[in-house]
Each structure stands twice: as structure tokens, then as C-alpha cells.
Amino acid sequence: MKKTLLFAFGLLLTSLLHAQSFEVKGASDNHKGHIGDLIKVPLSIKNTTQKTLSLVVRRTESQIGSTQKNLFCPDGYCLENSAEEIVIKLEPGQSLESFMLGLEAGLVPGVSTVKYTLINRANPTDYQDIELNFSVEERVAKNDIYSSRFVTVHDVYPNPVSDVAHIEYKLQSDQVKAKIVIHNILGSALSEYPLPFMETHVKIKTEELTPGIYFYTLYLENEGVMTRKLIVRR
């Protein structure tokens, strides 16, 4: 009888030690993107206890290209530093829907793999491993949305965009003054991006814009010559 009770107690103790205090959903194993993209994987993390929970999200292994970069994206905004872990806090019963793991896709197509471990800071035996695979593909041929003897401009990508969009262009003369202006549906200018002659690429930052429809206009010598739609999503 005593042996039975001790065995049952041992099973209970083991169960308690390995009890999961959190749930993670959304970490499907394959994610696709194109060269130059920021690929973000949203996770749903729920505290299943009645206590405040601190979780360490730790990158344990990465097989990525030399032009690629892993990023932690709390609240959907990716951090620029290259830390190997980040700590997130969840209140009792809280579900966190805005945490993401990101990969800057870099300049070369291929498949990359990144492994993470989520650990209960108060109980290291309480953890969950996840593995993310990223498939980076060549981008289809870019469309010229404006071409003249002064400048050629390709369409913005990605569109819709969450954080950063890209525009590739080519100025034919250093005497031409060109810029891209972002404005809202009311026509109010929100940001401006010069197009230097010695460069061929500009990044359009959208992290401070609320989700919705915007427009970008190409200006030559302060005269608007082309306008296209830009959609911001989170």
C-alpha cells in the first residue's frame, strides 16, 4: 500500500513539475517570403495560470544566410538589436496576440530554419520548443510604374506593407531632383523621401502609420507626375 501511495505521489510530483503554465499557437512550420521581405510569424501565447508569468523567449539555433537576420517583434514592431533572447510578461489568464518572430529575408533565395525555446522564468522545467522554417524565393520581374528620359521607377513592394516598403528606381541625370511623398486619403503629406542620383533603392518606413490606405507620389522638380496606392496592415 505504501509503495502504491509513494508511486502515485511520485507521478503527481512529476506531473506538477512538468505542468505547462502557458500555451503557444500559430507557430506553423513553414513560412514563405521573397528576397528583401521582412517575414513575420505571429504567435498566440496564453498564460493558463492564475499568477503573473514571465516567459523567456530564447533563440537556440539558427541556420540562416549571411544576409539574413533574426528579429524579435514585440507588439508587432521588430527590434533592431541582435539579442539571443527576450522576456515577456503575461498577467493571469492573459492571451498575448501581438508577439511576432521575424526574419529579414536577405538577398539570396533558399530555406532557413530557426529554433526557439519559450521558458517559464520561475520554473525552467516548464518550457516549449518551436521550430520555424522560412522559404525565401526570387521576386517576380518588377513592373515599371513610371518611365521617362529622366527616371524609371518600379512598383513598391511589399504592398500591403506592415513595417517597411521598398521602391527601386534609376535616375538618368544628377541634375534631376526627384522624391517620393507619402500622403493620406485627404491629401495631407506625411513623409518625404529624396531619391539620390547615386542610389537605386529607398525604404519607406510605415511603422508609425495606422493601418489603412495611403498614397505615394513621385515628384520631379517638385511637380507630381505619378501617384499609386499604398496599403498598410499589421
N, C-alpha and C positions, 0 to 999 in steps of 0.2 A: 504493500500500500504506500509506504514511504517512498519507494523507488518511483512508483507511478506519479505521486504528487511532485516529487523532485523533477521528473521528466517533463511533466506538464508545466511546472514553473519555469523550467529552462526554455521550453518552447515559447511561453508567454514573454519571457525576458528578451529572447532573440527577436520576437515579433515587434516588441516595443522599440528595441534598439534600431531596427531597420524600417520602422514605420515611416511612410512617406508623408512629410508635412506640407508638400506642395505638388501641384500638377503642372505639367508643361504640355501645351498643344500647339500645333501649327508648324512643327519642325519637320516638314516633309523632306524626303531625302534628295530631291533634285530640283535645282533652280536654274533657269536659263536667262541669258542676257547677251548683249552684244559688246564688242570692243568699245571701250570708252564709257560704258554704263557704270552706274553705281547700283549694284544689285542688293536689295534689302529684303531680309526674311523676317516678317513679324512673328513674334511668339506671344502666346497667351499663357501667362503664369498666374496660378491661383494659390493663395495661402489657405490651406484646408484646416488650419488650426484656429484656436481662439487666442493666440498670442501673436505679438508682433514678430515678424520673421525677417532676418537679414540673410539674403542669398548672395553668395559669391559666384559670379559667372566667370569661369576661367577658361581661357583658350589653352588646350592641352596639346594640340598637334595641328600643323597646317602644312599642306602640300600645295603651294601656290606658285605662280610665275613671278619672275623678278620685277615685273612692272605692276604687280597686283599688291593690294593692301587690305588686311582685315580691319574692320572697324566695329566698335560698339556704338549702338544708336539708341540711347535712352530718349524717350519721348519722340522718337522718330528722327531726331537730329544726330547725325554721326559725329563722334568726337574725332579730332584730328590727331590726337596723340596715339602712340602705338603700345599702350599698356596691355599686359597679358591678361588682366582681369579687371572686373568692375563689381561694385557692391550695390545691390538694390534692396530697398526696404519695402515690405508689404505689411499693411495693417491686418488685424484678424479678419479672415474671410475675404480679403481684398483680391480682386482679379485685376491684373495689370495687362492691358492690351496694347500699350504703346511702345513696348520694348522691342528693338529690332537688332539683328546681327547683319553687318554689311560687308560687301566685298567690292572694292574698286576693280573693275574687270581688266584694266590694263590695256596693253597694245597687241597682245597675241592671242589667237583662239586656242581653246583647249579645255580640259576638265580639271578643276581644282577641288580639293577636299579639305575641310576644316572641322576639327573636333573640339567640342566644348564639354565642360562639366559644370553643372549647377549644384552648389553645395550649401547646405544649411550651416551657417557660421557657428551656431550653437551646438551642432551635432554633426561632425564630419562623416559619420557613417550614413547620414541621410543625404543622398545625392542622386543625380540623374545625369547620364551621359547622352549627348546628342551628336549626330554627325550630319554635316551639310555638304552636299556635292553641288558645285557650280559648273554649268556648261556655258562657256563663252564662245560665241560664234562671230563670224565675219558679218559686218553690216552690209546690207544690200547697197547697190550703187546709189549714191546720193543724187537727189534731184536739184537742179539749179532752179531756184525760185526767182532769181534776178540775174540778168547778164547784160552787160553793156561794154563799151570800149573802156570804161573806167574801172568797173568792178564786177566780179562774179561772186554770188552768194548762194550757198547751199541751204537747204531747209534745216530748221532747228531740230535737234534730237537730244534726248527722247522727248516726245510730245504725245501724251501728257508727261509732266515732269513733277518730281517731288522735291528735289533739293537743288540740283544744278543741271542746266541745259547747255548744249554746245552749238555753236554756229561756226562753220568753216567758210572761209572767203579768200579771195585773192584780189588785191588792188593792183592795177596796171601801172600806176604812177604815184610817186611820192608827193605829187602836187595835189592829189585828190584828198579832201577831208571827208571821211566817212565815219558814221557812228550808228549804233543801234539804240533805240529808245523804247523802253517798256512803259506802257500806259494801260490804265484800266478802261472799263467799258464806257466811262464818261469822258474819256479822252485826256484825263489828267496824267502827266508824266510822272513816273515813279522812280525810274533809274535810267542811267545813260552809260553806254559802253563804247568808247572810241575803238576804231578799227585801225591799228597802226600798220603802216606800209610794210614793215619788216616782219610782220607776223601773219599767220593764216588761220588763227583759231581764237575764239573768245568764249569765255564761260559766262553764262547768265545765271546769277545766283537768285534762287526763288524761295529760300528757306524763310524769309521774313514776309512773304506774301501769303495771304489766306487762300485756301482752296477756292478755285473759281476760274473764270475766263478772263484772259488779258490779251493784249495785242503787242506785237513788236514791229517797229517801223524802221526801215533803212533810210537814213538821211545822207544825201550827198550835197556838200556845200550848204548845209542847213536847210535843204529842201527835201521833204519826204517824197520818196519815189516808189515805195513798196511797203505794204502792211499785211501781216499774217497773224492768225490766231495762235495763242499760247495757252494751254490748259494746265493749271496747277492742281495736283492731287496729293493727298497724304496717305 
